[in-house]
Amino acid sequence: MAQTVRITALLVALFLQIACSDPQDTPRSQTQAVVPGKIADPSINEASGLARSHLRDDLLWVINDGGSPPVLHAIGLDGRSQGSVLLSNAKNIDWEDLASFELDGTAWLLIADVGDNENRRDNVTLYLIEEPAIDAVQRQTLPAAQQISIAFPDGPRDAEAVAVDIDNRQILILSKRDIPAVLYAVPLQPPSDTLLTAERLGEIAGIPQPTQHDLDRAIPHKDWHWQPTGMDFAANDDAAVILTYRAVYYFRRQPGQSWFAALQAKPLRFDLGQVRGAEAVTFSHGGDAVFVSIEQRHAPLLRFNLTQ
């Protein structure tokens, strides 16, 4: 009987180890998401990127996934439409993330056309545009101020998570399908318009990795919950968030610490609950909240308050 009990205990322990999708025992926040509204514009049917405005603290920018027109959509913090901007010299092959930043007193938006589901794109494109003063009545048409073409040093990579490191004047790109995910860097102000090769900074250990159980069930269940689909840095550069299909991971950054080092630490996890298809994330203007949305028409705009 004692032998049977020991074997049973071992089997239970093994089952729990295999079933666990968070092997690093990442601490979880008890904060629940609130839904201040839904994205009202029906043309935003695959929100793949969110970014806060640096001109207005009550405004967010949204982009659609690949195949849609090259349009930047402005929404309020309740999801209501505030206007849109068509980029006259851009193409939406696979827009997957959106970043906002301020450089030398000017507010900018960065559109990351970096998706590559089949790992076939020899190079991908980043578009930069000065953040426009939005007109809620009429769609504006403006050109992107700059296009940066990049290749990855280790071949084509699918990516959906991009943020801007102002301190080092770099654009950071986090791969999606590598295990662990890999962080790359590109100059924010390249010296020429020639094709750039991104710098491989290394693997990111801070995001919990899939177990063998997760990998075995991924294809039949269409569940790749560990893959990063968005990233953002707080305006004061002291925190980062990485979004996966299942959770938001919140990282603190110490003064003088690189973002690569900061993302190796154990983050705080905010669970998305029953929400599926989360692909867009941004900090609020003041850094006291995180907004998340998903790829569907009239998608809920989730808000996680970081301070109670």
ChimeraX commands (.cxc) that place a marker at each C-alpha (Angstrom):
marker #1 position 0.00,0.00,0.00 radius 0.5
marker #1 position 2.80,2.44,0.89 radius 0.5
marker #1 position 4.44,1.79,-2.49 radius 0.5
marker #1 position 1.11,2.47,-4.25 radius 0.5
marker #1 position 0.68,5.73,-2.33 radius 0.5
marker #1 position 4.19,6.85,-3.27 radius 0.5
marker #1 position 3.63,6.04,-6.95 radius 0.5
marker #1 position 0.30,7.85,-6.91 radius 0.5
marker #1 position 1.90,10.91,-5.31 radius 0.5
marker #1 position 4.65,10.90,-7.94 radius 0.5
marker #1 position 2.10,10.68,-10.76 radius 0.5
marker #1 position 0.10,13.58,-9.32 radius 0.5
marker #1 position 3.24,15.67,-8.98 radius 0.5
marker #1 position 4.26,14.83,-12.55 radius 0.5
marker #1 position 0.79,15.76,-13.85 radius 0.5
marker #1 position 0.89,19.10,-12.09 radius 0.5
marker #1 position 4.35,19.80,-13.47 radius 0.5
marker #1 position 3.31,18.98,-17.02 radius 0.5
marker #1 position -0.01,20.81,-16.84 radius 0.5
marker #1 position 1.53,23.95,-15.41 radius 0.5
marker #1 position 1.81,26.58,-18.15 radius 0.5
marker #1 position 3.81,28.96,-15.99 radius 0.5
marker #1 position 6.88,27.00,-14.85 radius 0.5
marker #1 position 8.64,30.07,-13.47 radius 0.5
marker #1 position 5.90,30.59,-10.89 radius 0.5
marker #1 position 5.46,34.18,-12.02 radius 0.5
marker #1 position 3.72,36.29,-9.35 radius 0.5
marker #1 position 0.16,37.19,-10.34 radius 0.5
marker #1 position -1.58,40.47,-9.74 radius 0.5
marker #1 position -5.07,40.32,-8.27 radius 0.5
marker #1 position -6.05,43.36,-10.35 radius 0.5
marker #1 position -8.95,42.63,-12.68 radius 0.5
marker #1 position -9.41,44.36,-16.00 radius 0.5
marker #1 position -12.18,46.90,-16.36 radius 0.5
marker #1 position -13.81,47.64,-19.71 radius 0.5
marker #1 position -14.36,51.40,-20.15 radius 0.5
marker #1 position -15.83,50.78,-23.61 radius 0.5
marker #1 position -15.60,49.00,-26.92 radius 0.5
marker #1 position -13.81,50.14,-30.07 radius 0.5
marker #1 position -16.66,51.79,-31.91 radius 0.5
marker #1 position -15.28,52.09,-35.45 radius 0.5
marker #1 position -16.39,48.93,-37.33 radius 0.5
marker #1 position -13.45,49.24,-39.72 radius 0.5
marker #1 position -11.12,48.41,-36.81 radius 0.5
marker #1 position -11.74,44.68,-37.00 radius 0.5
marker #1 position -8.24,43.34,-36.25 radius 0.5
marker #1 position -6.58,45.67,-33.76 radius 0.5
marker #1 position -2.95,44.58,-33.83 radius 0.5
marker #1 position -1.32,47.62,-32.21 radius 0.5
marker #1 position -2.15,50.29,-29.63 radius 0.5
marker #1 position -0.18,53.38,-28.65 radius 0.5
marker #1 position -0.88,56.32,-26.37 radius 0.5
marker #1 position -0.89,59.81,-27.78 radius 0.5
marker #1 position 1.88,62.18,-26.73 radius 0.5
marker #1 position -0.22,65.20,-27.73 radius 0.5
marker #1 position -3.39,64.36,-25.78 radius 0.5
marker #1 position -3.75,62.33,-22.61 radius 0.5
marker #1 position -7.28,61.23,-23.58 radius 0.5
marker #1 position -6.34,59.64,-26.90 radius 0.5
marker #1 position -5.05,56.28,-28.15 radius 0.5
marker #1 position -3.92,55.24,-31.62 radius 0.5
marker #1 position -4.86,51.89,-33.18 radius 0.5
marker #1 position -3.80,49.98,-36.29 radius 0.5
marker #1 position -5.34,47.00,-38.07 radius 0.5
marker #1 position -3.52,43.81,-38.96 radius 0.5
marker #1 position -2.19,42.99,-42.43 radius 0.5
marker #1 position -4.33,43.34,-45.53 radius 0.5
marker #1 position -6.19,46.41,-44.28 radius 0.5
marker #1 position -5.67,49.92,-45.66 radius 0.5
marker #1 position -2.60,51.74,-44.25 radius 0.5
marker #1 position -4.62,53.76,-41.76 radius 0.5
marker #1 position -3.94,55.06,-38.25 radius 0.5
marker #1 position -7.11,55.25,-36.18 radius 0.5
marker #1 position -7.55,57.56,-33.18 radius 0.5
marker #1 position -9.87,56.53,-30.35 radius 0.5
marker #1 position -10.80,57.90,-26.96 radius 0.5
marker #1 position -10.10,56.03,-23.72 radius 0.5
marker #1 position -13.67,54.72,-23.96 radius 0.5
marker #1 position -13.14,53.38,-27.50 radius 0.5
marker #1 position -15.08,56.09,-29.31 radius 0.5
marker #1 position -13.78,57.15,-32.72 radius 0.5
marker #1 position -11.75,60.36,-32.86 radius 0.5
marker #1 position -10.61,60.34,-36.48 radius 0.5
marker #1 position -8.12,58.61,-38.77 radius 0.5
marker #1 position -5.07,59.20,-40.93 radius 0.5
marker #1 position -4.32,57.43,-44.22 radius 0.5
marker #1 position -0.60,57.01,-44.91 radius 0.5
marker #1 position -0.18,57.89,-48.58 radius 0.5
marker #1 position 3.22,56.22,-49.04 radius 0.5
marker #1 position 2.81,53.07,-46.95 radius 0.5
marker #1 position 1.53,49.55,-47.47 radius 0.5
marker #1 position 0.00,47.30,-44.83 radius 0.5
marker #1 position 1.59,43.95,-45.61 radius 0.5
marker #1 position 1.43,42.74,-42.00 radius 0.5
marker #1 position 1.20,45.62,-39.53 radius 0.5
marker #1 position 1.66,44.08,-36.10 radius 0.5
marker #1 position 2.52,46.77,-33.58 radius 0.5
marker #1 position 2.41,50.50,-32.98 radius 0.5
marker #1 position 4.67,52.59,-30.74 radius 0.5
marker #1 position 4.63,56.22,-29.70 radius 0.5
marker #1 position 7.49,58.29,-28.36 radius 0.5
marker #1 position 8.79,61.82,-27.99 radius 0.5
marker #1 position 12.13,62.80,-29.46 radius 0.5
marker #1 position 13.68,66.26,-29.19 radius 0.5
marker #1 position 10.32,67.79,-28.37 radius 0.5
marker #1 position 8.41,66.14,-31.23 radius 0.5
marker #1 position 5.79,63.41,-30.81 radius 0.5
marker #1 position 6.16,60.43,-33.15 radius 0.5
marker #1 position 4.31,57.26,-34.08 radius 0.5
marker #1 position 6.08,54.14,-35.32 radius 0.5
marker #1 position 4.19,51.53,-37.34 radius 0.5
marker #1 position 5.83,48.10,-37.38 radius 0.5
marker #1 position 5.14,46.12,-40.55 radius 0.5
marker #1 position 7.09,43.17,-39.13 radius 0.5
marker #1 position 4.65,40.25,-39.22 radius 0.5
marker #1 position 5.82,37.17,-41.09 radius 0.5
marker #1 position 3.65,34.14,-40.36 radius 0.5
marker #1 position 5.43,31.96,-42.91 radius 0.5
marker #1 position 8.98,33.24,-42.23 radius 0.5
marker #1 position 9.33,34.27,-45.87 radius 0.5
marker #1 position 10.04,38.00,-45.76 radius 0.5
marker #1 position 13.70,38.80,-46.42 radius 0.5
marker #1 position 13.13,42.27,-45.03 radius 0.5
marker #1 position 10.41,44.12,-43.18 radius 0.5
marker #1 position 9.53,47.79,-42.78 radius 0.5
marker #1 position 9.13,50.35,-40.02 radius 0.5
marker #1 position 7.24,53.58,-40.77 radius 0.5
marker #1 position 7.68,56.77,-38.75 radius 0.5
marker #1 position 5.27,59.70,-38.81 radius 0.5
marker #1 position 5.04,62.83,-36.70 radius 0.5
marker #1 position 1.94,62.41,-34.57 radius 0.5
marker #1 position -0.78,64.49,-36.27 radius 0.5
marker #1 position -3.28,66.72,-34.56 radius 0.5
marker #1 position -6.36,64.62,-35.15 radius 0.5
marker #1 position -9.51,65.76,-36.93 radius 0.5
marker #1 position -12.53,63.75,-35.78 radius 0.5
marker #1 position -14.68,64.94,-38.68 radius 0.5
marker #1 position -12.60,64.08,-41.72 radius 0.5
marker #1 position -9.94,61.50,-42.58 radius 0.5
marker #1 position -6.56,63.09,-43.20 radius 0.5
marker #1 position -4.06,61.82,-45.77 radius 0.5
marker #1 position -0.41,62.24,-44.82 radius 0.5
marker #1 position 2.89,60.68,-45.85 radius 0.5
marker #1 position 5.10,58.74,-43.47 radius 0.5
marker #1 position 8.17,60.82,-42.74 radius 0.5
marker #1 position 10.57,57.89,-42.90 radius 0.5
marker #1 position 10.73,54.22,-43.84 radius 0.5
marker #1 position 13.31,51.90,-42.32 radius 0.5
marker #1 position 13.88,48.56,-44.05 radius 0.5
marker #1 position 15.45,45.87,-41.91 radius 0.5
marker #1 position 16.57,42.26,-42.12 radius 0.5
marker #1 position 17.25,39.92,-39.22 radius 0.5
marker #1 position 20.77,38.50,-38.86 radius 0.5
marker #1 position 19.51,34.93,-38.40 radius 0.5
marker #1 position 16.99,34.89,-41.23 radius 0.5
marker #1 position 13.30,35.84,-41.49 radius 0.5
marker #1 position 11.51,36.24,-38.18 radius 0.5
marker #1 position 7.86,36.71,-37.28 radius 0.5
marker #1 position 7.44,39.56,-34.79 radius 0.5
marker #1 position 4.50,41.39,-33.25 radius 0.5
marker #1 position 6.09,43.31,-30.37 radius 0.5
marker #1 position 7.98,46.59,-30.89 radius 0.5
marker #1 position 8.94,49.49,-28.61 radius 0.5
marker #1 position 11.28,52.48,-28.71 radius 0.5
marker #1 position 14.31,52.86,-26.42 radius 0.5
marker #1 position 14.77,56.63,-26.32 radius 0.5
marker #1 position 17.89,56.53,-24.10 radius 0.5
marker #1 position 19.82,54.57,-26.72 radius 0.5
marker #1 position 17.86,55.85,-29.74 radius 0.5
marker #1 position 16.95,52.33,-30.74 radius 0.5
marker #1 position 13.88,50.43,-31.89 radius 0.5
marker #1 position 13.55,47.11,-30.07 radius 0.5
marker #1 position 11.79,44.17,-31.74 radius 0.5
marker #1 position 10.79,40.99,-29.91 radius 0.5
marker #1 position 10.37,37.84,-31.98 radius 0.5
marker #1 position 7.19,35.81,-31.61 radius 0.5
marker #1 position 7.87,32.16,-32.47 radius 0.5
marker #1 position 11.34,31.64,-31.03 radius 0.5
marker #1 position 11.49,29.80,-27.70 radius 0.5
marker #1 position 12.61,31.82,-25.80 radius 0.5
marker #1 position 11.69,35.00,-27.68 radius 0.5
marker #1 position 14.65,36.99,-29.00 radius 0.5
marker #1 position 15.16,40.75,-28.70 radius 0.5
marker #1 position 16.65,42.71,-31.62 radius 0.5
marker #1 position 17.71,46.35,-31.93 radius 0.5
marker #1 position 17.63,48.79,-34.87 radius 0.5
marker #1 position 18.86,52.42,-34.89 radius 0.5
marker #1 position 16.04,54.90,-34.52 radius 0.5
marker #1 position 17.93,57.36,-36.72 radius 0.5
marker #1 position 19.86,55.29,-39.26 radius 0.5
marker #1 position 22.58,57.13,-41.21 radius 0.5
marker #1 position 21.13,56.19,-44.61 radius 0.5
marker #1 position 18.10,54.66,-46.33 radius 0.5
marker #1 position 19.90,51.40,-47.10 radius 0.5
marker #1 position 18.72,48.04,-45.77 radius 0.5
marker #1 position 19.72,47.59,-42.12 radius 0.5
marker #1 position 20.58,44.35,-40.37 radius 0.5
marker #1 position 19.09,44.28,-36.89 radius 0.5
marker #1 position 21.38,43.56,-33.94 radius 0.5
marker #1 position 20.53,40.39,-32.03 radius 0.5
marker #1 position 20.61,41.31,-28.33 radius 0.5
marker #1 position 19.66,37.87,-27.04 radius 0.5
marker #1 position 16.92,35.70,-25.59 radius 0.5
marker #1 position 14.38,37.14,-23.15 radius 0.5
marker #1 position 14.12,34.98,-20.05 radius 0.5
marker #1 position 11.48,37.02,-18.23 radius 0.5
marker #1 position 8.48,35.64,-20.14 radius 0.5
marker #1 position 7.41,32.18,-18.88 radius 0.5
marker #1 position 8.22,29.50,-21.43 radius 0.5
marker #1 position 5.88,26.76,-22.68 radius 0.5
marker #1 position 6.06,23.28,-21.20 radius 0.5
marker #1 position 6.17,20.18,-23.37 radius 0.5
marker #1 position 2.46,19.79,-22.61 radius 0.5
marker #1 position 1.84,23.29,-24.04 radius 0.5
marker #1 position 3.81,22.47,-27.18 radius 0.5
marker #1 position 2.01,19.16,-27.72 radius 0.5
marker #1 position -1.44,20.73,-27.52 radius 0.5
marker #1 position -0.64,23.97,-29.40 radius 0.5
marker #1 position -1.49,22.86,-32.93 radius 0.5
marker #1 position -4.58,20.71,-32.24 radius 0.5
marker #1 position -6.03,23.33,-29.89 radius 0.5
marker #1 position -4.71,26.38,-31.79 radius 0.5
marker #1 position -3.32,27.68,-28.52 radius 0.5
marker #1 position 0.06,29.44,-28.51 radius 0.5
marker #1 position -0.66,31.38,-25.34 radius 0.5
marker #1 position 3.02,32.06,-24.49 radius 0.5
marker #1 position 3.83,33.95,-27.71 radius 0.5
marker #1 position 4.45,37.72,-27.36 radius 0.5
marker #1 position 2.03,39.82,-29.40 radius 0.5
marker #1 position 2.76,43.34,-28.15 radius 0.5
marker #1 position 5.21,45.42,-26.12 radius 0.5
marker #1 position 5.40,48.95,-24.73 radius 0.5
marker #1 position 7.61,51.08,-22.49 radius 0.5
marker #1 position 6.22,53.61,-20.01 radius 0.5
marker #1 position 6.73,57.28,-20.85 radius 0.5
marker #1 position 9.21,57.77,-18.00 radius 0.5
marker #1 position 11.13,54.61,-19.03 radius 0.5
marker #1 position 10.81,52.88,-15.65 radius 0.5
marker #1 position 8.54,50.01,-16.72 radius 0.5
marker #1 position 7.69,47.75,-19.65 radius 0.5
marker #1 position 4.81,45.48,-20.56 radius 0.5
marker #1 position 4.87,42.46,-22.83 radius 0.5
marker #1 position 1.53,41.06,-23.99 radius 0.5
marker #1 position 0.96,37.40,-24.81 radius 0.5
marker #1 position -2.26,35.73,-25.88 radius 0.5
marker #1 position -3.04,34.93,-22.24 radius 0.5
marker #1 position -1.51,37.63,-20.03 radius 0.5
marker #1 position 0.20,40.98,-19.61 radius 0.5
marker #1 position 3.69,40.82,-18.06 radius 0.5
marker #1 position 4.81,43.93,-16.22 radius 0.5
marker #1 position 8.54,44.60,-15.74 radius 0.5
marker #1 position 10.23,47.26,-13.64 radius 0.5
marker #1 position 13.43,48.90,-14.87 radius 0.5
marker #1 position 16.13,50.23,-12.55 radius 0.5
marker #1 position 17.97,53.51,-13.24 radius 0.5
marker #1 position 20.79,52.92,-15.70 radius 0.5
marker #1 position 19.61,49.41,-16.51 radius 0.5
marker #1 position 19.28,48.34,-20.14 radius 0.5
marker #1 position 15.92,47.14,-21.39 radius 0.5
marker #1 position 17.49,43.82,-22.28 radius 0.5
marker #1 position 18.58,43.36,-18.65 radius 0.5
marker #1 position 15.24,44.59,-17.29 radius 0.5
marker #1 position 13.34,42.00,-19.34 radius 0.5
marker #1 position 15.35,39.15,-17.82 radius 0.5
marker #1 position 13.75,39.71,-14.40 radius 0.5
marker #1 position 10.64,37.97,-13.11 radius 0.5
marker #1 position 7.62,40.14,-14.05 radius 0.5
marker #1 position 4.23,40.67,-12.46 radius 0.5
marker #1 position 1.50,38.89,-14.39 radius 0.5
marker #1 position -1.96,40.29,-15.16 radius 0.5
marker #1 position -4.26,37.54,-16.40 radius 0.5
marker #1 position -6.60,38.16,-19.34 radius 0.5
marker #1 position -9.15,35.63,-18.12 radius 0.5
marker #1 position -11.44,34.44,-20.91 radius 0.5
marker #1 position -10.20,37.06,-23.38 radius 0.5
marker #1 position -8.70,35.49,-26.49 radius 0.5
marker #1 position -6.75,36.98,-29.40 radius 0.5
marker #1 position -5.10,39.82,-27.46 radius 0.5
marker #1 position -2.60,41.54,-29.75 radius 0.5
marker #1 position -2.46,45.22,-28.77 radius 0.5
marker #1 position -1.10,46.84,-25.60 radius 0.5
marker #1 position 0.01,50.27,-24.40 radius 0.5
marker #1 position 0.60,52.17,-21.20 radius 0.5
marker #1 position -1.72,55.06,-20.44 radius 0.5
marker #1 position -0.38,58.59,-20.84 radius 0.5
marker #1 position 0.51,58.82,-17.15 radius 0.5
marker #1 position 1.78,55.25,-16.83 radius 0.5
marker #1 position -0.81,54.39,-14.17 radius 0.5
marker #1 position -2.69,51.89,-16.34 radius 0.5
marker #1 position -2.29,49.49,-19.24 radius 0.5
marker #1 position -4.75,49.19,-22.13 radius 0.5
marker #1 position -5.25,45.95,-24.08 radius 0.5
marker #1 position -7.43,45.08,-27.05 radius 0.5
marker #1 position -8.07,42.12,-29.30 radius 0.5
marker #1 position -8.56,41.27,-32.97 radius 0.5
marker #1 position -12.28,41.51,-33.53 radius 0.5
marker #1 position -14.84,44.08,-34.64 radius 0.5
marker #1 position -16.13,46.25,-31.76 radius 0.5
marker #1 position -13.48,44.71,-29.53 radius 0.5
marker #1 position -13.51,45.49,-25.82 radius 0.5
marker #1 position -10.90,47.97,-24.64 radius 0.5
marker #1 position -9.49,46.48,-21.43 radius 0.5
marker #1 position -7.84,48.63,-18.78 radius 0.5
marker #1 position -5.62,47.30,-15.98 radius 0.5
marker #1 position -5.08,49.93,-13.29 radius 0.5
marker #1 position -1.55,49.74,-11.90 radius 0.5
marker #1 position -2.36,51.85,-8.84 radius 0.5
marker #1 position -5.34,51.30,-6.58 radius 0.5
marker link #1:1,2 radius 0.2
marker link #1:2,3 radius 0.2
marker link #1:3,4 radius 0.2
marker link #1:4,5 radius 0.2
marker link #1:5,6 radius 0.2
marker link #1:6,7 radius 0.2
marker link #1:7,8 radius 0.2
marker link #1:8,9 radius 0.2
marker link #1:9,10 radius 0.2
marker link #1:10,11 radius 0.2
marker link #1:11,12 radius 0.2
marker link #1:12,13 radius 0.2
marker link #1:13,14 radius 0.2
marker link #1:14,15 radius 0.2
marker link #1:15,16 radius 0.2
marker link #1:16,17 radius 0.2
marker link #1:17,18 radius 0.2
marker link #1:18,19 radius 0.2
marker link #1:19,20 radius 0.2
marker link #1:20,21 radius 0.2
marker link #1:21,22 radius 0.2
marker link #1:22,23 radius 0.2
marker link #1:23,24 radius 0.2
marker link #1:24,25 radius 0.2
marker link #1:25,26 radius 0.2
marker link #1:26,27 radius 0.2
marker link #1:27,28 radius 0.2
marker link #1:28,29 radius 0.2
marker link #1:29,30 radius 0.2
marker link #1:30,31 radius 0.2
marker link #1:31,32 radius 0.2
marker link #1:32,33 radius 0.2
marker link #1:33,34 radius 0.2
marker link #1:34,35 radius 0.2
marker link #1:35,36 radius 0.2
marker link #1:36,37 radius 0.2
marker link #1:37,38 radius 0.2
marker link #1:38,39 radius 0.2
marker link #1:39,40 radius 0.2
marker link #1:40,41 radius 0.2
marker link #1:41,42 radius 0.2
marker link #1:42,43 radius 0.2
marker link #1:43,44 radius 0.2
marker link #1:44,45 radius 0.2
marker link #1:45,46 radius 0.2
marker link #1:46,47 radius 0.2
marker link #1:47,48 radius 0.2
marker link #1:48,49 radius 0.2
marker link #1:49,50 radius 0.2
marker link #1:50,51 radius 0.2
marker link #1:51,52 radius 0.2
marker link #1:52,53 radius 0.2
marker link #1:53,54 radius 0.2
marker link #1:54,55 radius 0.2
marker link #1:55,56 radius 0.2
marker link #1:56,57 radius 0.2
marker link #1:57,58 radius 0.2
marker link #1:58,59 radius 0.2
marker link #1:59,60 radius 0.2
marker link #1:60,61 radius 0.2
marker link #1:61,62 radius 0.2
marker link #1:62,63 radius 0.2
marker link #1:63,64 radius 0.2
marker link #1:64,65 radius 0.2
marker link #1:65,66 radius 0.2
marker link #1:66,67 radius 0.2
marker link #1:67,68 radius 0.2
marker link #1:68,69 radius 0.2
marker link #1:69,70 radius 0.2
marker link #1:70,71 radius 0.2
marker link #1:71,72 radius 0.2
marker link #1:72,73 radius 0.2
marker link #1:73,74 radius 0.2
marker link #1:74,75 radius 0.2
marker link #1:75,76 radius 0.2
marker link #1:76,77 radius 0.2
marker link #1:77,78 radius 0.2
marker link #1:78,79 radius 0.2
marker link #1:79,80 radius 0.2
marker link #1:80,81 radius 0.2
marker link #1:81,82 radius 0.2
marker link #1:82,83 radius 0.2
marker link #1:83,84 radius 0.2
marker link #1:84,85 radius 0.2
marker link #1:85,86 radius 0.2
marker link #1:86,87 radius 0.2
marker link #1:87,88 radius 0.2
marker link #1:88,89 radius 0.2
marker link #1:89,90 radius 0.2
marker link #1:90,91 radius 0.2
marker link #1:91,92 radius 0.2
marker link #1:92,93 radius 0.2
marker link #1:93,94 radius 0.2
marker link #1:94,95 radius 0.2
marker link #1:95,96 radius 0.2
marker link #1:96,97 radius 0.2
marker link #1:97,98 radius 0.2
marker link #1:98,99 radius 0.2
marker link #1:99,100 radius 0.2
marker link #1:100,101 radius 0.2
marker link #1:101,102 radius 0.2
marker link #1:102,103 radius 0.2
marker link #1:103,104 radius 0.2
marker link #1:104,105 radius 0.2
marker link #1:105,106 radius 0.2
marker link #1:106,107 radius 0.2
marker link #1:107,108 radius 0.2
marker link #1:108,109 radius 0.2
marker link #1:109,110 radius 0.2
marker link #1:110,111 radius 0.2
marker link #1:111,112 radius 0.2
marker link #1:112,113 radius 0.2
marker link #1:113,114 radius 0.2
marker link #1:114,115 radius 0.2
marker link #1:115,116 radius 0.2
marker link #1:116,117 radius 0.2
marker link #1:117,118 radius 0.2
marker link #1:118,119 radius 0.2
marker link #1:119,120 radius 0.2
marker link #1:120,121 radius 0.2
marker link #1:121,122 radius 0.2
marker link #1:122,123 radius 0.2
marker link #1:123,124 radius 0.2
marker link #1:124,125 radius 0.2
marker link #1:125,126 radius 0.2
marker link #1:126,127 radius 0.2
marker link #1:127,128 radius 0.2
marker link #1:128,129 radius 0.2
marker link #1:129,130 radius 0.2
marker link #1:130,131 radius 0.2
marker link #1:131,132 radius 0.2
marker link #1:132,133 radius 0.2
marker link #1:133,134 radius 0.2
marker link #1:134,135 radius 0.2
marker link #1:135,136 radius 0.2
marker link #1:136,137 radius 0.2
marker link #1:137,138 radius 0.2
marker link #1:138,139 radius 0.2
marker link #1:139,140 radius 0.2
marker link #1:140,141 radius 0.2
marker link #1:141,142 radius 0.2
marker link #1:142,143 radius 0.2
marker link #1:143,144 radius 0.2
marker link #1:144,145 radius 0.2
marker link #1:145,146 radius 0.2
marker link #1:146,147 radius 0.2
marker link #1:147,148 radius 0.2
marker link #1:148,149 radius 0.2
marker link #1:149,150 radius 0.2
marker link #1:150,151 radius 0.2
marker link #1:151,152 radius 0.2
marker link #1:152,153 radius 0.2
marker link #1:153,154 radius 0.2
marker link #1:154,155 radius 0.2
marker link #1:155,156 radius 0.2
marker link #1:156,157 radius 0.2
marker link #1:157,158 radius 0.2
marker link #1:158,159 radius 0.2
marker link #1:159,160 radius 0.2
marker link #1:160,161 radius 0.2
marker link #1:161,162 radius 0.2
marker link #1:162,163 radius 0.2
marker link #1:163,164 radius 0.2
marker link #1:164,165 radius 0.2
marker link #1:165,166 radius 0.2
marker link #1:166,167 radius 0.2
marker link #1:167,168 radius 0.2
marker link #1:168,169 radius 0.2
marker link #1:169,170 radius 0.2
marker link #1:170,171 radius 0.2
marker link #1:171,172 radius 0.2
marker link #1:172,173 radius 0.2
marker link #1:173,174 radius 0.2
marker link #1:174,175 radius 0.2
marker link #1:175,176 radius 0.2
marker link #1:176,177 radius 0.2
marker link #1:177,178 radius 0.2
marker link #1:178,179 radius 0.2
marker link #1:179,180 radius 0.2
marker link #1:180,181 radius 0.2
marker link #1:181,182 radius 0.2
marker link #1:182,183 radius 0.2
marker link #1:183,184 radius 0.2
marker link #1:184,185 radius 0.2
marker link #1:185,186 radius 0.2
marker link #1:186,187 radius 0.2
marker link #1:187,188 radius 0.2
marker link #1:188,189 radius 0.2
marker link #1:189,190 radius 0.2
marker link #1:190,191 radius 0.2
marker link #1:191,192 radius 0.2
marker link #1:192,193 radius 0.2
marker link #1:193,194 radius 0.2
marker link #1:194,195 radius 0.2
marker link #1:195,196 radius 0.2
marker link #1:196,197 radius 0.2
marker link #1:197,198 radius 0.2
marker link #1:198,199 radius 0.2
marker link #1:199,200 radius 0.2
marker link #1:200,201 radius 0.2
marker link #1:201,202 radius 0.2
marker link #1:202,203 radius 0.2
marker link #1:203,204 radius 0.2
marker link #1:204,205 radius 0.2
marker link #1:205,206 radius 0.2
marker link #1:206,207 radius 0.2
marker link #1:207,208 radius 0.2
marker link #1:208,209 radius 0.2
marker link #1:209,210 radius 0.2
marker link #1:210,211 radius 0.2
marker link #1:211,212 radius 0.2
marker link #1:212,213 radius 0.2
marker link #1:213,214 radius 0.2
marker link #1:214,215 radius 0.2
marker link #1:215,216 radius 0.2
marker link #1:216,217 radius 0.2
marker link #1:217,218 radius 0.2
marker link #1:218,219 radius 0.2
marker link #1:219,220 radius 0.2
marker link #1:220,221 radius 0.2
marker link #1:221,222 radius 0.2
marker link #1:222,223 radius 0.2
marker link #1:223,224 radius 0.2
marker link #1:224,225 radius 0.2
marker link #1:225,226 radius 0.2
marker link #1:226,227 radius 0.2
marker link #1:227,228 radius 0.2
marker link #1:228,229 radius 0.2
marker link #1:229,230 radius 0.2
marker link #1:230,231 radius 0.2
marker link #1:231,232 radius 0.2
marker link #1:232,233 radius 0.2
marker link #1:233,234 radius 0.2
marker link #1:234,235 radius 0.2
marker link #1:235,236 radius 0.2
marker link #1:236,237 radius 0.2
marker link #1:237,238 radius 0.2
marker link #1:238,239 radius 0.2
marker link #1:239,240 radius 0.2
marker link #1:240,241 radius 0.2
marker link #1:241,242 radius 0.2
marker link #1:242,243 radius 0.2
marker link #1:243,244 radius 0.2
marker link #1:244,245 radius 0.2
marker link #1:245,246 radius 0.2
marker link #1:246,247 radius 0.2
marker link #1:247,248 radius 0.2
marker link #1:248,249 radius 0.2
marker link #1:249,250 radius 0.2
marker link #1:250,251 radius 0.2
marker link #1:251,252 radius 0.2
marker link #1:252,253 radius 0.2
marker link #1:253,254 radius 0.2
marker link #1:254,255 radius 0.2
marker link #1:255,256 radius 0.2
marker link #1:256,257 radius 0.2
marker link #1:257,258 radius 0.2
marker link #1:258,259 radius 0.2
marker link #1:259,260 radius 0.2
marker link #1:260,261 radius 0.2
marker link #1:261,262 radius 0.2
marker link #1:262,263 radius 0.2
marker link #1:263,264 radius 0.2
marker link #1:264,265 radius 0.2
marker link #1:265,266 radius 0.2
marker link #1:266,267 radius 0.2
marker link #1:267,268 radius 0.2
marker link #1:268,269 radius 0.2
marker link #1:269,270 radius 0.2
marker link #1:270,271 radius 0.2
marker link #1:271,272 radius 0.2
marker link #1:272,273 radius 0.2
marker link #1:273,274 radius 0.2
marker link #1:274,275 radius 0.2
marker link #1:275,276 radius 0.2
marker link #1:276,277 radius 0.2
marker link #1:277,278 radius 0.2
marker link #1:278,279 radius 0.2
marker link #1:279,280 radius 0.2
marker link #1:280,281 radius 0.2
marker link #1:281,282 radius 0.2
marker link #1:282,283 radius 0.2
marker link #1:283,284 radius 0.2
marker link #1:284,285 radius 0.2
marker link #1:285,286 radius 0.2
marker link #1:286,287 radius 0.2
marker link #1:287,288 radius 0.2
marker link #1:288,289 radius 0.2
marker link #1:289,290 radius 0.2
marker link #1:290,291 radius 0.2
marker link #1:291,292 radius 0.2
marker link #1:292,293 radius 0.2
marker link #1:293,294 radius 0.2
marker link #1:294,295 radius 0.2
marker link #1:295,296 radius 0.2
marker link #1:296,297 radius 0.2
marker link #1:297,298 radius 0.2
marker link #1:298,299 radius 0.2
marker link #1:299,300 radius 0.2
marker link #1:300,301 radius 0.2
marker link #1:301,302 radius 0.2
marker link #1:302,303 radius 0.2
marker link #1:303,304 radius 0.2
marker link #1:304,305 radius 0.2
marker link #1:305,306 radius 0.2
marker link #1:306,307 radius 0.2
marker link #1:307,308 radius 0.2
view
